[in-house]
Amino acid sequence: PDSRYAATWALYFSKFLSAYKAWGVDLFAVTVQNEPEFPAPWEACAYDPTNQASFIANHLGPVLRRDHPDVKLLIFDHNKDHAVKWGTSILNQSNPASEFVDGTAVHWYAGGMDRLLDGSQGQPNLHRFLSMLDEEDVKPNHLLLGSEACHCPSTGYAGGNLKVAWDRAERYGHTVLADLAAGSNGWVEWNLILDSLGGPNHLGNMCDSPLLAVPYRANGEHNVTVLPSFEHSDFPFGPVVGDTRTREELNAMGFPAEYLDKGVVVQPMFYYMGHISRHVRPGSRAVHAIVDQTDFGGPSSRTFRQTINNKAIAGGGINNLARPGIEVTLWPCEGSTRQKWTLNVQNNFQVFGHDWLGAPTVSCIGHTADPSFKGLLLTSCDDESTGMFRVEYVNVTNATVQIFVENSNEIDGENCLISQPLKNNGGAYGARGGAQVNIGSCDSLPAIWKFDDSSGEIISSFFEADGGDVCV
């Protein structure tokens, strides 16, 4: 509380805001620290919930209230895996910091180094966070803001693979919609415009952006091998493939020539961000909308499934989520490749797919709930975290089964695969929109399943009252 360094740092915030205000720029909000759990190699300051709360209560909160009462203060500003932990600690009404806090910021990144997981983790934790706000009696206008998202490394244009550029854009669309459905108040793309590599960045942290500045293309140049004068990172990921292509080739790939002629690459992400930003206006509310099965019943009831020569074929495109680290969740049974499982000879539940470059992938359901996400994750199929399962009939007539996790750390009777409802009533997606799969009591309705060998579906009727079956 008496730290002169903390007091100076809080005053710096105030002077920063005042300097912008003097130029006619009124800032909406600040966060205490970008990614406080990451001791980054760039300008950074590490916090835990306790010392961030102390800084807010004793320094930053009172200074902002005195000098900039209209500027909102957001806590955390890091990945979704620990949002609930930080919120429970700082927003608790017994914490003196809570009275100064207006909201919580979260990032879309995965905690590890697999960048293909970015944007795919943490949705159930957002529901937990929204539920926690009620439990802690946090003021009802508390903001939840997705404050940073981007794809790394480098850019879709630099890689030269249009499929990757579109996959990155589609991941944006899915994550924005899921965050808003959970109850988030907004979503921020980290970068407005970068160069062809995804810079400049003084430590080589090259990432993607909806728009890229390529001023040399305004002169009709291609086969460019010289970096812009302001770029100091060399070519960390090899040559910029997009720079080797002609105007006509890029236009045919979906990078509009009319903007290339002005020195700007417009990437697919721009259209996703533009569409959502244009039509989801301030004051909009999320409404229930979810891909569901039809009313016909049987194999034909699956939205994406085709039946060819009396054989059910999973549809919905390739499964680019079949990779370790993805949360195992429940959605309406729609017949896609994401819901087709194989019980292999090692008694692992496998799911197959491809990554964004088209390389085949295979993952298996793990045997232990992740401590941060509170549910099961996919793992590789050949390590100690892989689950081994035993399927036993409960009722042969209606084909219901229980699925025992043979190598679970839980005691017998508490080692069954179960459906785990979302907090926050599932937000706008409802109870059937992403509930988790976990391990729990075998003597419970959530432990009752059907496993269809022919379709590969693991089916639960636990949410039938909410609209129908769900599939893993």
C-alpha positions in Angstrom: 0.0 0.0 0.0 2.9 2.4 0.7 4.9 1.6 -2.4 6.1 4.7 -4.1 6.7 2.7 -7.3 3.1 1.5 -7.4 1.9 5.1 -6.8 4.1 6.4 -9.6 2.9 3.7 -11.9 -0.8 4.6 -11.2 0.0 8.2 -11.9 1.6 7.2 -15.2 -1.8 5.7 -16.2 -3.5 9.0 -15.4 -1.0 11.1 -17.3 -1.2 8.7 -20.3 -5.0 9.2 -20.4 -4.6 13.0 -19.9 -2.2 13.2 -22.8 -4.6 11.5 -25.2 -7.5 13.6 -23.9 -5.5 16.7 -24.7 -5.4 15.6 -28.3 -9.2 15.0 -28.3 -9.0 11.3 -27.8 -11.2 10.1 -24.9 -10.3 6.5 -24.0 -13.1 4.1 -23.1 -11.2 1.8 -20.7 -7.8 0.5 -19.5 -6.8 -2.9 -18.3 -4.3 -3.1 -15.4 -1.9 -5.2 -17.4 -1.7 -7.1 -20.6 -1.4 -10.9 -19.9 -0.4 -10.6 -16.3 0.4 -14.4 -16.0 3.0 -14.2 -18.8 6.5 -13.0 -18.1 6.8 -11.8 -21.6 10.1 -10.8 -23.3 8.6 -7.5 -24.3 7.4 -4.7 -22.0 5.4 -6.5 -19.3 4.7 -6.7 -15.6 3.6 -9.9 -13.9 0.7 -10.0 -11.4 -1.3 -12.6 -9.6 -4.8 -11.9 -8.4 -3.6 -10.8 -4.9 -1.1 -8.2 -5.9 -3.2 -6.9 -8.8 -6.1 -6.4 -6.4 -3.7 -4.6 -4.0 -2.5 -2.2 -6.8 -6.1 -1.5 -7.8 -7.4 -0.9 -4.2 -4.5 1.2 -3.0 -3.3 3.1 -6.1 -4.8 2.7 -9.6 -8.5 2.7 -8.6 -8.4 5.8 -6.5 -6.2 7.7 -9.0 -8.6 6.9 -11.9 -11.6 7.8 -9.9 -10.1 11.1 -9.0 -8.6 12.1 -12.4 -10.6 10.1 -15.0 -13.9 9.0 -13.5 -15.4 8.2 -16.9 -12.6 5.7 -17.9 -13.5 2.1 -17.1 -11.1 -0.3 -15.4 -10.9 -3.9 -16.5 -9.0 -6.7 -14.7 -7.2 -9.9 -15.8 -6.7 -9.4 -19.7 -5.4 -12.9 -20.2 -6.6 -16.4 -21.5 -10.0 -17.9 -20.6 -8.5 -20.8 -18.6 -8.0 -18.7 -15.4 -10.7 -16.1 -15.8 -12.9 -17.6 -13.1 -10.0 -17.8 -10.6 -9.1 -14.1 -11.1 -12.7 -13.0 -11.0 -13.6 -14.9 -7.9 -10.6 -13.4 -6.1 -10.8 -9.7 -7.2 -14.6 -9.3 -7.7 -15.6 -10.7 -4.3 -17.4 -7.9 -2.5 -15.1 -8.4 0.5 -12.1 -7.4 -1.6 -11.6 -3.6 -1.5 -10.5 -3.6 -5.1 -13.9 -4.7 -6.3 -15.5 -1.3 -6.0 -13.1 0.2 -8.6 -13.5 -2.6 -11.2 -15.9 -2.1 -14.1 -15.2 -5.3 -16.1 -13.0 -8.2 -17.0 -11.0 -8.7 -20.2 -10.1 -12.1 -21.7 -7.9 -13.2 -24.6 -8.7 -15.9 -27.1 -5.3 -17.7 -27.0 -4.6 -21.2 -25.8 -2.2 -21.5 -22.9 0.4 -23.7 -24.7 2.3 -23.2 -27.9 -0.1 -24.9 -30.3 -1.4 -21.9 -32.2 -4.0 -24.0 -34.0 -5.8 -24.2 -30.6 -6.2 -20.4 -30.4 -9.9 -19.4 -30.3 -11.0 -23.0 -29.6 -10.7 -23.3 -25.8 -12.5 -21.9 -22.8 -16.1 -21.4 -23.8 -17.5 -23.3 -20.8 -15.2 -21.2 -18.6 -17.0 -18.0 -19.9 -20.3 -19.5 -18.8 -18.7 -20.2 -15.4 -17.5 -16.7 -15.3 -20.9 -15.2 -16.0 -22.5 -17.5 -13.3 -19.8 -16.5 -10.9 -20.8 -12.8 -11.3 -24.2 -13.6 -9.9 -22.8 -15.8 -7.1 -20.4 -13.0 -6.0 -23.2 -10.4 -6.3 -21.1 -8.4 -8.7 -22.8 -5.2 -10.0 -25.0 -6.1 -13.0 -23.3 -3.8 -15.5 -20.0 -5.6 -15.2 -18.4 -5.9 -18.6 -16.9 -9.0 -20.1 -14.7 -8.1 -23.1 -12.7 -10.2 -25.5 -9.8 -7.8 -25.6 -7.3 -9.5 -27.8 -7.3 -12.0 -30.6 -5.1 -12.7 -33.6 -3.7 -15.6 -35.5 0.0 -16.4 -35.2 2.6 -16.9 -36.6 2.9 -14.6 -39.7 0.1 -13.9 -42.2 -2.1 -15.9 -44.5 -0.7 -13.8 -47.4 2.9 -14.6 -46.4 2.1 -18.4 -46.2 0.4 -18.2 -49.6 -2.2 -20.8 -48.7 -5.7 -19.5 -49.3 -7.3 -22.4 -47.4 -5.3 -21.4 -44.2 -6.4 -17.8 -44.7 -10.0 -18.8 -44.9 -9.7 -21.3 -41.9 -8.3 -18.4 -39.8 -11.2 -16.2 -40.8 -13.7 -19.0 -40.0 -12.2 -19.5 -36.6 -12.8 -15.8 -35.9 -16.4 -16.2 -36.9 -17.0 -19.2 -34.7 -15.2 -17.7 -31.7 -16.9 -14.3 -31.9 -20.4 -15.9 -32.1 -19.6 -18.3 -29.2 -18.2 -15.5 -27.0 -21.2 -13.3 -27.6 -23.6 -16.2 -27.0 -21.9 -16.9 -23.7 -22.5 -13.3 -22.6 -19.5 -11.4 -23.7 -20.1 -7.7 -24.4 -17.6 -7.3 -27.2 -14.6 -8.8 -29.1 -11.4 -7.0 -30.2 -9.2 -7.9 -33.1 -5.6 -7.1 -32.0 -4.3 -5.7 -35.2 -5.9 -3.2 -37.7 -3.1 -3.4 -40.3 0.4 -5.0 -40.5 3.0 -5.6 -43.1 3.2 -8.7 -45.3 5.2 -10.6 -42.6 2.9 -9.7 -39.7 5.1 -6.9 -38.3 6.8 -4.7 -37.6 7.5 -6.1 -34.1 10.7 -5.4 -32.3 10.9 -9.0 -30.9 9.8 -10.8 -34.0 6.3 -11.7 -32.7 4.8 -11.9 -36.2 1.0 -12.3 -36.3 -1.8 -11.9 -38.8 -4.2 -9.0 -39.5 -7.3 -8.4 -41.6 -5.5 -5.8 -43.6 -1.8 -5.8 -44.8 0.2 -2.9 -46.0 2.1 -3.8 -49.2 2.8 -0.3 -50.8 5.1 -1.8 -53.5 2.1 -3.6 -55.0 0.5 -0.2 -55.8 3.2 0.0 -58.4 2.4 -3.4 -59.9 5.5 -5.1 -58.4 5.7 -8.7 -57.5 8.6 -11.2 -56.9 9.5 -8.7 -54.2 12.4 -10.0 -52.1 13.4 -6.9 -50.2 11.8 -6.1 -46.8 10.3 -2.7 -46.1 12.7 -0.2 -44.6 10.8 -0.3 -41.3 11.0 -4.1 -40.9 13.9 -5.5 -38.9 12.9 -9.1 -38.6 14.4 -10.6 -41.8 12.2 -13.5 -43.1 11.6 -15.6 -40.0 9.2 -18.0 -41.7 10.8 -18.0 -45.2 9.9 -15.9 -48.2 6.6 -14.1 -48.4 4.8 -16.3 -50.9 2.1 -13.7 -51.6 4.8 -11.3 -52.8 5.8 -13.8 -55.5 2.4 -13.9 -57.1 0.9 -11.6 -59.7 -2.0 -9.3 -59.3 -4.2 -11.7 -61.3 -3.2 -14.7 -59.4 -3.9 -13.1 -56.0 -7.2 -11.7 -57.3 -8.2 -15.2 -58.4 -7.4 -16.5 -54.9 -9.7 -13.9 -53.3 -7.4 -11.0 -52.5 -9.2 -8.2 -54.4 -7.0 -6.6 -57.1 -8.7 -3.2 -56.6 -7.1 -3.0 -53.2 -3.8 -4.5 -54.2 -3.6 -1.6 -56.7 -3.8 0.7 -53.7 -1.1 -1.2 -51.8 -3.4 -3.1 -49.4 -4.0 -6.8 -49.1 -7.6 -7.5 -47.9 -7.6 -10.9 -46.2 -10.7 -13.1 -45.6 -10.6 -12.2 -41.9 -11.5 -8.6 -42.9 -14.9 -9.8 -44.3 -15.8 -11.8 -41.1 -14.8 -8.9 -38.9 -16.5 -6.4 -41.2 -19.8 -8.3 -41.4 -20.1 -8.9 -37.7 -19.1 -5.3 -36.8 -21.5 -3.8 -39.3 -24.5 -5.9 -38.2 -23.9 -6.5 -34.5 -24.4 -3.0 -33.2 -24.1 -1.6 -29.7 -27.2 -2.7 -27.7 -27.6 -5.9 -29.7 -28.6 -9.1 -27.8 -27.6 -12.7 -28.5 -30.5 -14.9 -29.6 -30.8 -18.6 -29.6 -29.6 -20.2 -32.8 -27.9 -23.6 -33.0 -27.5 -26.3 -35.7 -29.9 -29.1 -34.7 -31.2 -32.4 -36.0 -34.4 -32.5 -38.1 -37.7 -34.0 -37.0 -37.5 -37.0 -39.3 -35.8 -39.4 -36.8 -33.2 -42.1 -37.5 -30.1 -41.6 -39.6 -31.8 -39.1 -41.9 -32.3 -36.7 -39.0 -28.7 -35.6 -39.0 -28.2 -32.2 -40.7 -24.8 -33.0 -42.2 -25.0 -36.8 -42.7 -25.4 -38.4 -46.0 -26.6 -42.0 -46.6 -24.8 -43.7 -49.5 -25.6 -47.3 -50.4 -27.3 -47.7 -47.0 -24.1 -46.5 -45.2 -24.1 -43.4 -43.1 -21.3 -40.9 -44.1 -20.4 -38.1 -41.8 -20.4 -34.7 -43.4 -19.9 -31.1 -42.5 -16.4 -30.8 -44.0 -13.1 -32.0 -42.6 -12.7 -32.1 -38.8 -9.9 -29.6 -38.0 -10.6 -29.9 -34.3 -9.2 -33.4 -33.9 -6.1 -32.4 -32.0 -4.8 -32.6 -28.4 -6.1 -29.8 -26.2 -9.6 -29.5 -27.7 -12.3 -29.7 -25.0 -14.7 -32.6 -25.4 -18.2 -31.1 -25.5 -21.8 -32.0 -26.3 -23.9 -30.5 -29.1 -27.1 -31.5 -31.0 -26.4 -34.7 -33.0 -25.8 -33.2 -36.5 -23.9 -36.0 -38.3 -20.6 -34.2 -38.8 -17.1 -35.6 -38.8 -16.6 -33.9 -35.3 -19.1 -36.4 -33.8 -17.8 -39.6 -35.4 -15.8 -41.8 -32.9 -14.1 -45.1 -33.1 -13.5 -47.4 -30.2 -10.1 -48.9 -31.2 -8.5 -52.1 -30.1 -6.7 -50.4 -27.2 -10.2 -49.3 -26.0 -9.5 -45.6 -26.7 -12.2 -43.4 -28.3 -10.5 -41.9 -31.4 -11.6 -39.1 -33.6 -10.0 -38.3 -37.0 -9.5 -35.2 -38.9 -7.0 -32.9 -40.7 -5.1 -29.7 -39.7 -5.4 -26.5 -41.8 -2.6 -27.6 -44.1 -4.4 -30.9 -44.8 -2.2 -33.2 -42.7 -4.2 -36.1 -41.1 -4.7 -35.9 -37.4 -6.0 -38.3 -34.8 -6.8 -37.7 -31.1 -8.3 -39.6 -28.3 -10.4 -38.7 -25.2 -8.3 -38.3 -22.1 -8.9 -39.9 -18.7 -8.7 -36.9 -16.4 -10.5 -33.6 -16.3 -8.3 -30.6 -17.0 -7.9 -28.6 -13.8 -8.4 -25.2 -15.5 -11.2 -26.2 -17.9 -13.0 -28.6 -15.5 -13.8 -31.2 -18.2 -12.1 -33.8 -20.5 -9.8 -32.8 -23.3 -8.6 -34.6 -26.4 -5.1 -36.0 -26.0 -2.7 -37.8 -28.3 -3.5 -41.5 -28.5 -0.2 -42.9 -27.3 0.6 -41.2 -24.0 -0.3 -41.6 -20.3 -3.2 -39.2 -20.5 -5.2 -41.3 -23.0 -8.4 -42.8 -21.6 -9.2 -46.5 -21.8 -12.9 -47.2 -21.9 -15.2 -50.1 -21.3 -18.8 -50.0 -22.7 -21.4 -52.0 -20.8 -25.1 -52.3 -21.5 -27.5 -50.9 -19.0 -30.6 -51.8 -21.0 -30.3 -54.0 -24.1 -33.8 -53.2 -25.3 -33.2 -49.5 -25.6 -29.5 -49.9 -26.2 -28.4 -47.7 -23.3 -24.9 -48.1 -22.0 -22.5 -46.8 -19.4 -18.9 -46.0 -20.4 -16.4 -46.7 -17.7 -13.0 -45.0 -17.7 -10.8 -47.9 -16.8 -7.6 -45.9 -16.1 -9.3 -43.0 -14.3 -7.9 -41.7 -11.1 -11.4 -41.9 -9.6 -12.6 -44.7 -7.4 -14.9 -47.4 -8.8 -18.4 -46.0 -9.1 -17.1 -42.5 -9.7 -15.3 -43.4 -12.9 -18.0 -43.1 -15.6 -18.2 -40.8 -18.5 -20.9 -38.2 -17.8 -22.6 -35.2 -19.3 -21.8 -32.0 -17.4 -24.2 -29.1 -17.8 -22.9 -25.6 -18.5 -23.2 -22.9 -16.0 -25.1 -19.7 -16.9 -27.9 -22.0 -18.4 -25.7 -22.3 -21.5 -26.1 -18.6 -22.5 -27.9 -18.0 -25.8 -26.9 -21.4 -27.1 -28.8 -23.1 -24.3 -28.1 -26.3 -22.3 -27.3 -28.3 -25.5 -24.8 -25.8 -26.9 -21.4 -27.1 -25.7 -22.0 -28.8 -22.4 -18.9 -30.6 -21.2 -18.0 -34.3 -20.9 -16.4 -35.3 -17.6 -15.9 -38.3 -15.3 -18.3 -38.8 -12.4 -20.8 -40.9 -10.6 -22.0 -44.0 -12.4 -25.2 -44.0 -10.4 -26.6 -40.9 -12.2 -28.6 -40.0 -15.3 -25.7 -38.1 -16.8 -23.8 -41.4 -17.0 -26.3 -43.0 -19.4 -25.4 -43.1 -23.1 -25.9 -44.8 -26.4 -22.9 -45.8 -28.6 -23.8 -46.3 -32.2 -21.0 -48.4 -33.8 -22.3 -47.7 -37.3 -22.4 -43.9 -37.1 -19.7 -43.5 -34.5 -22.0 -41.4 -32.3 -21.7 -41.2 -28.5 -25.3 -40.0 -27.7 -26.8 -38.6 -24.5 -30.4 -38.0 -23.8 -29.7 -36.1 -20.6 -30.8 -32.8 -22.2 -33.9 -34.2 -23.9 -36.2 -31.9 -22.1 -34.2 -29.0 -23.5 -34.8 -30.0 -27.1 -33.3 -33.4 -27.9 -30.3 -35.7 -27.9 -26.7 -34.4 -27.9 -23.6 -36.1 -29.2 -20.0 -36.0 -28.1 
